[in-house]
Amino acid sequence: MHIVHGELRKPPFIKPGCGQDGQSTMFAIEMSEVVKDFRSNEKSYTNYKAILFAKSPAHIEHYTNTLVEGNFIVVTGEKLKVEQS
C-alpha cells in the first residue's frame, strides 16, 4: 500500500467511457512534492502519477471538484509510478 501527497501540478486528464462496461470515468493526475534541505539549501523534487476511476455520478462530481490544479491532495493506492529528479 502506498500513500503519497502533493500539489496537483496541472489539471487532471479526464476520459469518460472507460472500463469494460464503458461506464467509468478515468482521472489521470500528476502531483509534485518538494523537500528542502535547510543545511545545504538544496531542493529535491519527487513527481507522482496516479490514475483514478469513478463510476457513480457522485464520485465523478467529487473528483471533478476536488482534483483541481494547485490543490494539495493525498492518494492511497496499490500501484504508483514514481519518477525522481
C-alpha positions, 0 to 999 in steps of 0.5 A: 500500500502506498500513500503519497501527497502533493500539489496537483501540478496541472489539471487532471486528464479526464476520459469518460467511457472507460472500463469494460462496461464503458461506464467509468470515468478515468482521472489521470493526475500528476502531483509534485512534492518538494523537500528542502534541505535547510543545511545545504539549501538544496531542493529535491523534487519527487513527481507522482502519477496516479490514475483514478476511476469513478463510476457513480455520478457522485464520485465523478462530481467529487473528483471533478471538484476536488482534483483541481490544479494547485490543490494539495491532495493525498492518494492511497493506492496499490500501484504508483509510478514514481519518477525522481529528479 
